[in-house]
């Protein structure tokens, strides 16, 4: 791992890393293109644009949740700089292993004079915030979903209090300090505060709701009832699917796992074919949003590098 990190600090290696991540992301879309094209035919052009727009908003909200943690730890990046670091690093999650987005964020943060241990801590905390807020909404899916979902994922309900306690600043700061000491790194210069965690959680909750709305828009366009109950199921179902997919760290970005969970939740609301279309489009459109924002951020970074305006660590 140390050799990999050292290699990523060179410009050419970063370029290769990002190209590989993009290639895996594009493969995730192209490998299902025949199904994707058929699924896209089920929506109107306006519906496709709306779903993509919702997905872009979701990714931006997750960035703001991460930025709130980074600010609380003592690195208040501007929104533009935060966007570039976050959007480019997130492309790394499509590489197998489940840690490359964290590695990329640490290396890119170093260009802004952010200590790598702070970047890694911020990404880890923002992921924990996502898990806790997602569990909160996943409880809704467990309660509203079919009985087999309650039997399989009932652990969501009783695990929520444990994660909430872990997110409390006194506990979280101790855990981070212990983790840094175990890897023989200096402690964080500034502890996390309740205000910072609360702001991050607020952005994360907004992101989960927007992601669920994306699923709901697709589902209702294919015949799902337009009700508050189906909206709640879509929001909670997406959160539950993400958490289960995140736990499957050997699968790049939870591909396949999340679709299976979300499909099981929507089975009672849509026909079998419509369920497949919904979960497939939800995944593919979010992947496209990640890639578009990542490519946009990369192009900006490339222009700044050529102009000699990119900060150096």
N, C-alpha and C positions, 0 to 999 in steps of 0.2 A: 504493500500500500504506500509506503514512504517513497519508493521509486516512482510510483505512478503520480504521486502528488508533486514530486520534483519535476517530472516530465511535463506536467500540466502548466508549470510556471513559465515554460517557453512558448513563444507565440505560435510556432508551427505546430506544436503538440496540441495546443488549445484548438487550433483550427481543425486538426484531424479529429479531435474529440467531438467537437460540435458537428462536424460533417457526419460522423458515425451516428450521433444521436439523432440528427435529422433523418438519416437514412432509415433508422429503425422506426421513427415516427411515420415517415412516408410509407414504409412497408406495412405498418399497422393499418393504414387506410387502403393501400393498393391491393393487399392480399385478400381483401373482402370486397373488391370493387364491383364485381358482378352483383352481389347482394346489395351493395350500397346504391348502385344505380337504380335497381328495382325499387329500393326503399324510397329514394328521392322522388321517384315518379308518383309516390303516394301523397306527396305534399305539393301545394301550389308554389310557384316561385316566391311569392310574398311570404309564405310560411317558412320556406327554407331560409330566406334572408332574416326573418324574425328569429328563428331558432339559432342561427349563427350569431346574430347580434346579442342574444341572451347569453350565449356561451362566452363571448368576448367579455361581457360584463362580469360574468362569474369569475373568470381568470383574473380580471383586474381587482375584484374584491378580495380574492385570496392574496394578491400582492399587497394590498393595503393592510391586511391582517398581519402579514409577515413584517411589513414596514413599521407597524405599531410596536412590535416586539423589539425590532432593531433600534428604534428611537428610544425606547425605554431602557435599553442596555447602554445607551450613550453614543449611538451613531445615527443622528437624525439626517438621513439622506433626503434630498429633494425627491419629489414624486417622479421626475423624469429619470434621475439616476437610479432610483429604486426599481423603476419599471425595466430599465435595461438589464440590471443585474438579475432580477427575478425572472423575467420572461426568457432570457437566454438560458439561465441555469435550469429552468423547468423542462427544457427540451431533453435534458439528461435523464429524466425519469423514464424515458422510453428505452434506455439501455438496461439489459438484465442486471439485477443486483439490488435495485431499490435505494442506492445511496449516492448515485452519481449527480443528482441535482443538488445534494448537499455539498458535495465536493466542489462542483462548479461554482456554487454560490460563494463558497469560502475563497476560492481563487479569484473570482471576479471582484469580491468585496475588498480583497487586498489591494486592488488597483485604486480604491478609494481610501486607502490607509486604515482599513478596518481590520483589527486582529482576527486571524483565522478562527481562533477559539470562540470569539464573539459571534462570528458569522455562523459557525456550526451550532452554537448554543441557540441563536435566534431561530435558525431553521428548525431545530429539534423542538423548541418551545412552540413555534407556530404550528407544527404538525400535531403536537399534544393538544393545543387549543382546538384545532380542527377535529381531533378525535373526540374531545369532551363535548363540544357543541354539536358534533354529528351524532354522538350517542344520545344527546338530549332529544334530538329530532327522530332518531331511529326508534326510540321508545314508542313514538306515535305509530310507526310502521308495524312494529311488533303487536301493538294493541289492536290496530285496525286490520292487519293482515289475516290470512287464513290460519287455521289451527296448526298446520305443519310448520309455518314460519315461527309461531310462538314456541313450538316444541324445539325447533332447531336453534333459534336465536334468542331464546329467553334470557341468556346470560347478559344480554345488553342491559336489561332492566337492573339487575343486581350489581353490575360492574360500574354503572354510572357514578354512584356515590364515591367509589374508590378513586376514579379518575378525577372527580371534582376536588377531592382532598389533595391529590397529587398536584393539582393546578394552583392550589393556594400558595401565595408567594413565600411564606416562611418555609413550607415543605419543599417547594420547587427550587428555591435558592440553595437549600441544603443538598438536594439531589444533584444539582448542577455542580456545586462545589466538590462533592464526592466524586462525580464522574471525571471532572478535570484533574483531580488529584490522582485518580487511578491511572490516567494516561500521562501523568507527570507534566501537566500543563499548569501555568499560573492561574489563580482564581480570577473570576470576572471582576473588573474594576468597579462595576456598579450593579447592585442587586436589582432584580425585577420588582416592580411595584404593583399594587392592586389596580391602580389606575391604568397602567400599561396593559396588564392582562385583560382588564375589562374592555378596553378599546379594541384590542386584538380580537377578543371573543365577539364583540359587536359586529365587526367586519366579517368574521367567519360565519356567524349566523346569517347575516345578509347574503353571503355567498351561497350557503346551503339552500336558502329559500329560492334564490335565483336559479340554481341548478335544478331544483325540483320543479320550478315553473317551466323550465325547458322541457323536461320529461312530460309534464302535464300538457303543454301546448301540442307536443307531438301526439300524445295519446288521445287527447280530445279531438284532434283533427282526424283520427282514425276510428272514432266511435265511442271513446270513453265518455261517461257522463260528465257534464260540466257542473260539478258540485264542489262545495268546500271539502267534503270528505275525500273525494278523489284527489284534490289538490294536496291535502294533508298527507295522503298515502304516497303521492309522487315525491313530495319533499322528504318525508321520513324514509321512504324506500330508497331514494338515491343516496341519502346519508348512510343508511345501513349497508347498501351495496358497496359504497366507497370504503367503509371501515373494514368489511370482510375482505375486500380486494387488497387493501393496504397490508393486512396481516399476511397475505400470500406474497411475501417479499421476493420470492424467486420468479414471480411472473411480472414482466415489465409493465408498470402502471396498472397492475391488476387485470390485465386483458383476459376476458373470458369469465373470470370469477365474478366480477361485478355484474356482468350481463346475466349470469345464471341467477344471482340473488334478486336482481331487479325484475327479471322475467317471472320468477316464482311469485313475487308480490303482485304483479299486474295481471296474472293469469285469470283471476276472477273478474277483472274489469274489462278485458279485451279478448277477442278471439285469438286463437293460437298464432295465426299469421300476423295479425296486428301487433301482438306482443313482440314478436321477432323484429318487426320493422321498428318499433319504438325503441327497444333497447339498443339495436344496432345503430340507429341514427343518433341517439343520445351519445353513444361512445364516439362515433366517427366525427360528429360535428365538434365535440369538445377537443378531440385530437387536432382537428383542423384549426381550431381557435388557438391552441397551444403553439402550433407550428407557425401560424401567421404572425402572432405576436413575437415569437422567438426570432423569426426571420426579419421582422421589422426592426427589432432591437439590435440584431446583428448588423444590419445595414447601417444603422446609425453609428454603432461602435466602429465599424470599418471606416466610415467617413471621418469620424473624429480622430482615429488613429492616423489616417493619412494627413490630416491637418495638424497633427502633433499636439492636440488638445486633450488627449486622454491622460488622466492623472496617473502617476506612478507611485508604487508602494516603496 
